[in-house]
Amino acid sequence: MAEKQEEMSPVEMKVARQVEYYFGDHNLPRDKFLKEQLQLDDGWVTLETMLKFNRLKSITADSSIIVAALQKSKTGLLELSEDKTKIRRSPEKPLPELNDEYKDAVKHRSVYMKGFPLETTLDEIQEWLNEKGNMENIQMRRNLQRQFKGSVFICFNTEESSKQFLARSDIKSFKDNEMLVLSREDYHAKKAEERKHYKAETKAKAKQEKEHKQKQVEEKEMGLLLDEQTGCLLKFSGELEDVSREDFHELFSGHGKIKWVDFTRGAKEGTLLFDGSAKEAFEKAKGDGELKVKDNTVTWRLLEGDEEKEELKKIIEAQQESYSRSKVKGGRGRSGGRGRGGRRGRGGRDQGRTGYQGKKTKFDSDDDEEAPAAPKRELEDADGPAAKVAKTENGS
């Protein structure tokens, strides 16, 4: 970028700055057309060709002004041919090698600025920054639609120049707009932190949505089970201190299949969930006499209506919790299984008892569809098959 000289007019300053930008370290390596022109005549490019560049042409179409501007510039980047019809980059200032060392150096002498009104032009920014530092390049950042985003990257000729610029007090506002000014390193660190926060926030939101949908699926499945599983619960109460869950399997052996015993050793009441009619199993086991458990008098009662639904819901939730624990533990206890307050089972001794074999209980309302796969990146809104309610046997 040309340094301001008293004898240079405003137009000449703009011309010198623009032409030196074309041949500068930032633009030339990326300018396919200009690089092709350099191959034609030992690096020389005619002024006639240069005036095909729209931005330069918008400043001036007079080649004599270009010549005067470059003669007055003291950057030493460009030289004129003897007949003043061609220009080229000085052989004494070759392009730097675009290696990691060079890229790192550019980063350390670059500054990020944000806060410009979106209608701001490059000329306005250059004019505002004039005399605020020795700048090599100003890059207006644009979106995919090529619209100005209100921020720029400024590359200075040295790292010291960029540090001096950051320390200035007259760059904090532009046309009453408060400006954010950061070194390029600080800018990238800030963006990295923002991306990290956004990623964590997105992950948490996706997890929350997944859990919400799973809860809806479970509630729907729960509702289906509660509607379909009726007449299968038998409530009992009495002095049951020496009674275990295994004793209930013994009592109803050959009379009905027990899927779950909701009973804790030492409690005075509990509930039996049958695979079928609880009333039928009770009548068969009772026969013509009183149905006792290990000579203990027990009060039996079939559950119906809302009371039945509430109790069944509690049992299903207990099954889900038991199944989840067994998965977390990597399958511990699957060979025999433990129920709530019961002893480790010894397997099915007869057809009326259900030993826990580490499988999910198959309710009659279950279907053979698998639960939908968990989404990988974004949750879809499409309705998928409802996930199965996790169920286990707490058998003997």
KOLLUM-450482 format. One record per residue (C-alpha): residue number from 1; chain; x, y, z. Coordinates in nm, 4 decimals, decimal comma. Each point is the difference from the previous one (the first is absolute). Example, Ala and Ser with C-alpha at 12.3 -4.5 7.8 and 13.67 -1.06 7.14 Angstrom:
> 1|A|1,2300|-0,4500|0,7800 $
> 2|A|0,1370|0,3440|-0,0660 $
REM end
This chain:
> 1|A|0,0000|0,0000|0,0000 $
> 2|A|0,1356|0,3393|-0,0865 $
> 3|A|0,1100|0,2263|0,2794 $
> 4|A|-0,1563|0,3416|-0,0046 $
> 5|A|0,2212|0,2659|-0,1615 $
> 6|A|-0,0846|0,3729|0,0109 $
> 7|A|0,0502|0,0382|-0,3737 $
> 8|A|-0,2481|-0,2826|-0,0776 $
> 9|A|-0,3562|0,0955|-0,0762 $
> 10|A|-0,2864|-0,2047|0,1531 $
> 11|A|-0,0604|-0,1647|-0,3382 $
> 12|A|0,3673|-0,0875|-0,0409 $
> 13|A|0,0029|-0,1521|0,3484 $
> 14|A|-0,2964|-0,2211|-0,0906 $
> 15|A|0,1605|-0,1010|-0,3287 $
> 16|A|0,3339|-0,0913|0,1571 $
> 17|A|-0,1700|-0,1921|0,2767 $
> 18|A|-0,2176|-0,1939|-0,2444 $
> 19|A|0,2740|-0,0897|-0,2495 $
> 20|A|0,2346|-0,1061|0,2804 $
> 21|A|-0,2784|-0,2165|0,1372 $
> 22|A|-0,0277|-0,1821|-0,3362 $
> 23|A|0,3719|-0,0822|0,0082 $
> 24|A|0,0163|-0,0502|0,3769 $
> 25|A|0,0673|-0,3148|0,2024 $
> 26|A|-0,3687|-0,0602|0,0724 $
> 27|A|-0,1545|0,0365|-0,3432 $
> 28|A|0,2618|-0,0998|-0,2553 $
> 29|A|0,0338|-0,3688|0,1016 $
> 30|A|-0,3798|-0,0361|-0,0379 $
> 31|A|-0,0502|0,2106|-0,3138 $
> 32|A|-0,0007|-0,2481|-0,2874 $
> 33|A|-0,0450|0,2617|-0,2727 $
> 34|A|0,2802|0,2244|0,1212 $
> 35|A|0,2397|-0,2922|0,0451 $
> 36|A|-0,0656|-0,1031|-0,3598 $
> 37|A|0,0827|0,3526|-0,1160 $
> 38|A|0,3294|-0,0089|0,1906 $
> 39|A|0,1098|-0,3020|-0,2024 $
> 40|A|-0,0315|0,1840|-0,3314 $
> 41|A|0,2679|0,2678|0,0354 $
> 42|A|0,2447|-0,0709|0,2812 $
> 43|A|-0,2429|0,1215|0,2644 $
> 44|A|-0,0997|0,3197|-0,1823 $
> 45|A|-0,3691|0,0913|-0,0348 $
> 46|A|-0,1201|0,2834|-0,2215 $
> 47|A|-0,1971|0,2889|0,1477 $
> 48|A|-0,2610|-0,0751|-0,2641 $
> 49|A|-0,0467|-0,3441|0,1565 $
> 50|A|-0,0052|0,1429|0,3524 $
> 51|A|-0,2854|0,2323|-0,0965 $
> 52|A|-0,2127|-0,3077|-0,0669 $
> 53|A|-0,0182|-0,0477|0,3778 $
> 54|A|-0,3365|0,1438|0,0980 $
> 55|A|0,0946|0,1501|0,3338 $
> 56|A|0,3061|0,1794|-0,1378 $
> 57|A|-0,2027|0,1201|-0,2985 $
> 58|A|-0,2660|0,1368|0,2376 $
> 59|A|0,2687|0,2178|0,1651 $
> 60|A|0,1549|0,1230|-0,3236 $
> 61|A|0,0194|-0,0930|-0,3664 $
> 62|A|0,2959|0,2316|-0,0570 $
> 63|A|0,3275|-0,1911|-0,0276 $
> 64|A|0,1991|0,3164|0,0721 $
> 65|A|-0,1521|0,0183|0,3481 $
> 66|A|0,1057|-0,3622|0,0621 $
> 67|A|0,3545|0,0842|-0,1088 $
> 68|A|0,0124|0,3100|0,2223 $
> 69|A|-0,1358|-0,1922|0,3001 $
> 70|A|0,2564|-0,2800|-0,0312 $
> 71|A|0,2850|0,2471|-0,0488 $
> 72|A|-0,0930|0,1765|0,3235 $
> 73|A|-0,0499|-0,3179|0,2011 $
> 74|A|0,2959|-0,0967|0,2139 $
> 75|A|-0,0936|-0,3602|0,0858 $
> 76|A|0,2361|-0,1230|-0,2717 $
> 77|A|-0,2346|-0,2864|-0,0860 $
> 78|A|-0,0506|0,0909|-0,3677 $
> 79|A|0,2164|0,1348|-0,2792 $
> 80|A|-0,0850|0,1714|-0,3308 $
> 81|A|0,1417|-0,0833|-0,3407 $
> 82|A|0,2118|0,2627|-0,1734 $
> 83|A|-0,2812|0,1000|-0,2337 $
> 84|A|-0,2458|0,0203|0,2954 $
> 85|A|-0,2445|-0,2401|-0,1668 $
> 86|A|0,0580|-0,3075|0,2159 $
> 87|A|0,0391|-0,0879|0,3694 $
> 88|A|0,1239|-0,3007|0,1898 $
> 89|A|0,0787|-0,1109|0,3522 $
> 90|A|0,3583|0,0819|0,0909 $
> 91|A|0,2302|-0,3035|-0,0391 $
> 92|A|0,1606|0,1129|0,3259 $
> 93|A|-0,3279|-0,0760|0,1804 $
> 94|A|-0,0923|-0,3543|-0,1051 $
> 95|A|-0,3156|-0,1651|0,1254 $
> 96|A|0,0519|-0,1774|0,3337 $
> 97|A|-0,0233|-0,3760|0,0124 $
> 98|A|-0,3508|-0,0919|0,1153 $
> 99|A|0,1105|-0,2444|0,2678 $
> 100|A|-0,1206|-0,0483|0,3575 $
> 101|A|0,2594|0,2435|0,1311 $
> 102|A|-0,1280|0,2755|-0,2296 $
> 103|A|-0,3662|-0,0720|0,0862 $
> 104|A|0,0821|0,0132|0,3692 $
> 105|A|0,1780|0,3338|-0,0461 $
> 106|A|-0,3020|0,1442|-0,1861 $
> 107|A|-0,2269|-0,1130|0,2826 $
> 108|A|0,2159|0,1764|0,2583 $
> 109|A|-0,0134|0,3294|-0,1864 $
> 110|A|-0,3724|-0,0078|-0,0762 $
> 111|A|-0,2905|0,1620|0,1840 $
> 112|A|-0,3740|-0,0709|0,0040 $
> 113|A|-0,2520|0,2857|0,0102 $
> 114|A|-0,3769|-0,0282|0,0236 $
> 115|A|-0,2759|0,2600|0,0228 $
> 116|A|-0,0040|0,1701|-0,3401 $
> 117|A|-0,3472|0,0749|-0,1410 $
> 118|A|-0,0834|-0,2520|-0,2722 $
> 119|A|-0,0195|0,2730|-0,2642 $
> 120|A|0,3582|0,1172|0,0688 $
> 121|A|0,2302|0,0018|-0,3030 $
> 122|A|0,3669|-0,0969|-0,0177 $
> 123|A|0,0896|0,3613|-0,0861 $
> 124|A|-0,1687|0,1225|0,3183 $
> 125|A|0,1874|-0,2551|0,2103 $
> 126|A|0,3310|0,0818|-0,1658 $
> 127|A|-0,0550|0,3719|0,0466 $
> 128|A|-0,0860|-0,0503|0,3691 $
> 129|A|0,3079|-0,2174|0,0550 $
> 130|A|0,2285|0,2316|-0,1913 $
> 131|A|0,3036|0,1053|0,2088 $
> 132|A|-0,0930|-0,2528|0,2723 $
> 133|A|0,2715|-0,2460|-0,0968 $
> 134|A|0,2000|-0,1525|-0,2828 $
> 135|A|-0,2527|-0,2432|-0,1463 $
> 136|A|0,0615|-0,2512|-0,2753 $
> 137|A|-0,3542|-0,1159|-0,0529 $
> 138|A|-0,3602|0,0486|0,1142 $
> 139|A|-0,2267|-0,2980|-0,0549 $
> 140|A|-0,3734|0,0688|0,0191 $
> 141|A|-0,1653|-0,3142|0,1305 $
> 142|A|-0,3086|-0,1090|-0,1967 $
> 143|A|-0,2680|-0,2671|0,0288 $
> 144|A|-0,0904|-0,2602|-0,2629 $
> 145|A|-0,2129|0,2581|-0,1809 $
> 146|A|0,3072|0,2287|-0,0231 $
> 147|A|-0,1573|0,2495|0,2406 $
> 148|A|0,2252|0,1896|0,2417 $
> 149|A|-0,0198|-0,1440|0,3524 $
> 150|A|0,1136|0,3177|0,1765 $
> 151|A|0,3446|-0,1345|0,0899 $
> 152|A|0,3492|0,0089|-0,1518 $
> 153|A|0,3433|-0,1535|0,0351 $
> 154|A|0,2846|0,2491|-0,0214 $
> 155|A|0,3539|-0,1198|-0,0695 $
> 156|A|0,2851|0,2348|0,1028 $
> 157|A|0,3520|0,0053|-0,1350 $
> 158|A|0,1446|-0,1085|0,3368 $
> 159|A|-0,1198|-0,1606|0,3211 $
> 160|A|0,1073|0,3115|0,1889 $
> 161|A|-0,2265|0,2141|-0,2215 $
> 162|A|-0,2987|-0,2204|0,0828 $
> 163|A|0,0731|0,0270|0,3737 $
> 164|A|0,0238|0,3785|-0,0249 $
> 165|A|-0,3314|0,0057|-0,1860 $
> 166|A|-0,1719|-0,2071|0,2710 $
> 167|A|0,1236|0,2465|0,2613 $
> 168|A|-0,1603|0,3016|-0,1729 $
> 169|A|-0,2949|0,1727|0,1649 $
> 170|A|-0,1488|0,1447|-0,3202 $
> 171|A|-0,1090|-0,3356|-0,1467 $
> 172|A|-0,2664|-0,0834|0,2569 $
> 173|A|-0,2867|0,1501|-0,1985 $
> 174|A|-0,0909|0,0597|-0,3644 $
> 175|A|-0,2863|0,2387|-0,0842 $
> 176|A|-0,1293|-0,0372|0,3564 $
> 177|A|0,0162|-0,3800|-0,0303 $
> 178|A|0,1913|-0,1750|0,2770 $
> 179|A|0,2777|-0,2122|-0,1487 $
> 180|A|0,1315|-0,3362|0,1131 $
> 181|A|0,3759|-0,0085|-0,0613 $
> 182|A|0,2030|-0,3169|0,0602 $
> 183|A|0,3273|-0,1496|-0,1102 $
> 184|A|-0,0594|-0,2790|-0,2482 $
> 185|A|0,1237|-0,2526|0,2560 $
> 186|A|-0,2514|0,1239|0,2574 $
> 187|A|-0,2726|-0,0053|-0,2643 $
> 188|A|0,0641|-0,3655|-0,0870 $
> 189|A|0,0160|-0,0910|0,3706 $
> 190|A|-0,3341|0,1772|0,0541 $
> 191|A|-0,1602|-0,1804|-0,2948 $
> 192|A|0,1342|-0,3351|0,1196 $
> 193|A|-0,1565|0,0602|0,3414 $
> 194|A|-0,3295|0,1020|-0,1612 $
> 195|A|-0,0011|-0,3151|-0,2158 $
> 196|A|0,0740|-0,2122|0,3051 $
> 197|A|-0,2841|0,1630|0,1919 $
> 198|A|-0,2368|-0,0338|-0,2978 $
> 199|A|0,0914|-0,3656|-0,0442 $
> 200|A|-0,0606|-0,0724|0,3691 $
> 201|A|-0,3266|0,1937|-0,0083 $
> 202|A|-0,1154|-0,1814|-0,3137 $
> 203|A|0,0944|-0,3368|0,1493 $
> 204|A|-0,1891|0,0785|0,3207 $
> 205|A|-0,3037|0,1161|-0,1973 $
> 206|A|0,0061|-0,3141|-0,2172 $
> 207|A|0,0265|-0,2149|0,3121 $
> 208|A|-0,2901|0,1833|0,1593 $
> 209|A|-0,2138|-0,0417|-0,3126 $
> 210|A|0,0932|-0,3664|-0,0222 $
> 211|A|-0,0939|-0,0581|0,3631 $
> 212|A|-0,3259|0,1889|-0,0509 $
> 213|A|-0,0915|-0,2102|-0,3029 $
> 214|A|0,1014|-0,3178|0,1796 $
> 215|A|-0,2190|0,1009|0,2917 $
> 216|A|-0,2912|0,0565|-0,2364 $
> 217|A|0,0575|-0,3420|-0,1560 $
> 218|A|0,0185|-0,1648|0,3416 $
> 219|A|-0,3131|0,1782|0,1177 $
> 220|A|-0,1815|-0,1108|-0,3142 $
> 221|A|0,1182|-0,3580|0,0432 $
> 222|A|-0,0857|0,0159|0,3675 $
> 223|A|-0,3512|0,1128|-0,0863 $
> 224|A|-0,0423|-0,2920|-0,2409 $
> 225|A|0,1169|-0,2468|0,2618 $
> 226|A|-0,2282|0,1453|0,2637 $
> 227|A|-0,2948|-0,0206|-0,2376 $
> 228|A|0,0710|-0,3574|-0,1093 $
> 229|A|0,1242|-0,1655|0,3203 $
> 230|A|-0,3127|-0,0315|0,2132 $
> 231|A|-0,1090|-0,2630|0,2504 $
> 232|A|0,3582|-0,1145|0,0570 $
> 233|A|0,0785|0,1458|0,3450 $
> 234|A|-0,0576|-0,1700|0,3332 $
> 235|A|0,0603|0,1984|0,3196 $
> 236|A|0,0951|-0,1818|0,3214 $
> 237|A|0,0587|0,1041|0,3626 $
> 238|A|0,0663|-0,1655|0,3353 $
> 239|A|0,2785|-0,1015|0,2397 $
> 240|A|0,2672|-0,0926|-0,2519 $
> 241|A|0,3283|0,0401|0,1869 $
> 242|A|0,1312|-0,3469|-0,0917 $
> 243|A|-0,1336|0,0077|-0,3574 $
> 244|A|0,2077|0,0540|-0,3143 $
> 245|A|-0,1010|0,0537|-0,3594 $
> 246|A|0,0936|-0,3573|-0,0745 $
> 247|A|-0,2784|-0,1161|0,2271 $
> 248|A|-0,2593|0,1650|-0,2241 $
> 249|A|0,1362|-0,1843|-0,2998 $
> 250|A|-0,0284|-0,3232|0,1984 $
> 251|A|-0,3571|0,0847|0,1025 $
> 252|A|-0,1238|0,0642|-0,3545 $
> 253|A|0,2100|-0,2676|-0,1691 $
> 254|A|-0,2192|-0,1735|-0,2585 $
> 255|A|-0,2832|0,2482|0,0469 $
> 256|A|0,1257|0,3155|-0,1689 $
> 257|A|0,3163|0,1533|-0,1335 $
> 258|A|0,1337|0,2867|0,2125 $
> 259|A|0,1860|0,2640|-0,2020 $
> 260|A|0,0960|0,2293|0,2865 $
> 261|A|-0,0158|0,0010|0,3783 $
> 262|A|-0,0112|0,3483|0,1481 $
> 263|A|0,1026|-0,0925|0,3520 $
> 264|A|0,2881|0,0799|0,2353 $
> 265|A|0,0953|-0,2558|0,2654 $
> 266|A|-0,1404|0,1030|0,3357 $
> 267|A|-0,2817|0,2100|-0,1470 $
> 268|A|-0,3623|-0,0639|0,0876 $
> 269|A|-0,1431|0,0380|-0,3480 $
> 270|A|0,0835|-0,0300|-0,3650 $
> 271|A|-0,1362|-0,0659|-0,3488 $
> 272|A|0,0211|-0,2862|-0,2476 $
> 273|A|-0,0035|0,0611|-0,3752 $
> 274|A|-0,1276|-0,3035|-0,1935 $
> 275|A|0,0402|-0,0866|-0,3631 $
> 276|A|-0,3734|-0,0306|-0,0435 $
> 277|A|-0,2986|0,0106|0,2322 $
> 278|A|0,0933|0,0575|0,3637 $
> 279|A|-0,3481|-0,1067|0,1081 $
> 280|A|0,0253|-0,3321|-0,1816 $
> 281|A|0,3436|-0,0727|0,1486 $
> 282|A|-0,1246|0,0884|0,3487 $
> 283|A|-0,3104|-0,2189|-0,0277 $
> 284|A|0,2063|-0,2980|-0,1153 $
> 285|A|0,2570|0,0410|0,2769 $
> 286|A|-0,2645|0,0542|0,2696 $
> 287|A|-0,2221|-0,2856|-0,0956 $
> 288|A|-0,2664|-0,0531|0,2649 $
> 289|A|0,2080|0,1180|0,2939 $
> 290|A|0,1906|0,3008|0,1266 $
> 291|A|0,3126|0,1046|-0,1899 $
> 292|A|0,2879|0,0451|0,2437 $
> 293|A|0,3712|0,0688|-0,0481 $
> 294|A|0,2208|-0,2215|0,2216 $
> 295|A|-0,2909|-0,0375|0,2436 $
> 296|A|-0,0389|0,3791|0,0188 $
> 297|A|-0,3522|0,1325|-0,0417 $
> 298|A|-0,0050|0,2349|-0,2967 $
> 299|A|-0,2643|0,2373|-0,1302 $
> 300|A|-0,0309|-0,0112|-0,3787 $
> 301|A|-0,1617|0,2650|-0,2173 $
> 302|A|-0,0333|0,0430|-0,3775 $
> 303|A|0,0877|0,3515|-0,1184 $
> 304|A|-0,2264|0,1815|-0,2411 $
> 305|A|-0,0488|0,3401|-0,1594 $
> 306|A|0,2291|0,2914|0,0850 $
> 307|A|0,1588|-0,1882|0,2881 $
> 308|A|0,1027|-0,2766|-0,2391 $
> 309|A|0,1463|0,2497|-0,2490 $
> 310|A|0,2030|0,1796|0,2664 $
> 311|A|0,1411|-0,3240|0,1361 $
> 312|A|0,0770|-0,1329|-0,3480 $
> 313|A|0,1763|0,3259|-0,0861 $
> 314|A|0,2146|-0,0332|0,3109 $
> 315|A|0,0925|-0,3580|-0,0902 $
> 316|A|0,0900|0,0894|-0,3600 $
> 317|A|0,2258|0,2818|0,1239 $
> 318|A|0,1665|-0,2419|0,2423 $
> 319|A|0,0599|-0,2413|-0,2884 $
> 320|A|0,1557|0,2764|-0,2091 $
> 321|A|0,2281|0,1032|0,2845 $
> 322|A|0,1064|-0,3606|0,0601 $
> 323|A|0,0726|-0,0521|-0,3681 $
> 324|A|0,2007|0,3243|-0,0218 $
> 325|A|0,2115|-0,0998|0,3009 $
> 326|A|0,0746|-0,3384|-0,1521 $
> 327|A|0,1175|0,1672|-0,3233 $
> 328|A|0,2225|0,2466|0,1840 $
> 329|A|0,1611|-0,2796|0,1976 $
> 330|A|0,0789|-0,1848|-0,3194 $
> 331|A|-0,2493|-0,2774|0,0618 $
> 332|A|0,0754|-0,0753|0,3662 $
> 333|A|-0,2645|-0,2183|0,1526 $
> 334|A|-0,1497|-0,1130|-0,3274 $
> 335|A|0,0599|-0,3670|0,0608 $
> 336|A|-0,2190|-0,0071|0,3066 $
> 337|A|-0,1348|0,3498|0,0564 $
> 338|A|-0,0952|0,1887|0,3127 $
> 339|A|-0,3437|0,1450|0,0633 $
> 340|A|-0,0921|0,2625|0,2493 $
> 341|A|0,0857|-0,1484|0,3388 $
> 342|A|0,0253|-0,3549|-0,1370 $
> 343|A|0,2771|-0,2582|-0,0106 $
> 344|A|0,2010|-0,1043|-0,3020 $
> 345|A|-0,2101|-0,2451|-0,2008 $
> 346|A|0,0937|-0,3589|-0,0653 $
> 347|A|-0,1753|-0,0240|-0,3364 $
> 348|A|-0,3415|-0,1439|-0,0889 $
> 349|A|-0,0677|-0,3007|0,2185 $
> 350|A|-0,3430|-0,0542|-0,1508 $
> 351|A|-0,2175|0,1501|-0,2709 $
> 352|A|-0,1843|0,2316|0,2374 $
> 353|A|0,3152|0,1876|0,0998 $
> 354|A|0,1805|0,2495|-0,2184 $
> 355|A|0,3765|0,0072|0,0461 $
> 356|A|0,1786|0,3216|-0,0983 $
> 357|A|0,2088|-0,0780|-0,3074 $
> 358|A|0,1060|0,3541|-0,0822 $
> 359|A|-0,2704|0,0517|-0,2635 $
> 360|A|-0,2642|0,2652|-0,0215 $
> 361|A|-0,3505|-0,1080|0,0969 $
> 362|A|-0,2174|-0,0348|-0,3070 $
> 363|A|-0,3301|0,1751|0,0665 $
> 364|A|-0,2846|-0,1000|-0,2264 $
> 365|A|-0,0166|0,3556|-0,1294 $
> 366|A|0,3646|-0,0048|-0,1163 $
> 367|A|0,0692|0,0024|-0,3713 $
> 368|A|0,3085|-0,1080|-0,1922 $
> 369|A|0,1092|0,3442|-0,1154 $
> 370|A|0,3311|0,1270|0,1218 $
> 371|A|0,0390|0,3410|0,1578 $
> 372|A|0,1055|0,2727|-0,2480 $
> 373|A|0,3729|0,0622|-0,0198 $
> 374|A|0,1349|0,2947|0,1982 $
> 375|A|0,0598|0,3066|-0,2227 $
> 376|A|0,3636|0,0733|-0,0888 $
> 377|A|0,0112|0,3753|-0,0381 $
> 378|A|-0,3474|0,1471|-0,0052 $
> 379|A|-0,3252|-0,1333|0,1306 $
> 380|A|-0,2565|-0,0575|-0,2717 $
> 381|A|-0,3604|0,1031|0,0386 $
> 382|A|-0,1360|-0,3038|-0,1813 $
> 383|A|-0,2013|-0,2359|0,2144 $
> 384|A|0,1712|-0,3357|0,0373 $
> 385|A|-0,1102|-0,3251|0,1619 $
> 386|A|-0,0378|0,0300|0,3756 $
> 387|A|0,2903|-0,1373|0,2009 $
> 388|A|-0,0749|-0,3040|0,2111 $
> 389|A|-0,0450|0,0495|0,3708 $
> 390|A|0,2920|-0,1793|0,1634 $
> 391|A|-0,1291|-0,2931|0,2045 $
> 392|A|0,1690|-0,2727|0,2027 $
> 393|A|-0,1164|-0,2825|0,2157 $
> 394|A|0,0766|0,0127|0,3678 $
> 395|A|-0,0962|-0,3725|0,0181 $
> 396|A|0,1216|-0,2294|0,2700 $
REM end
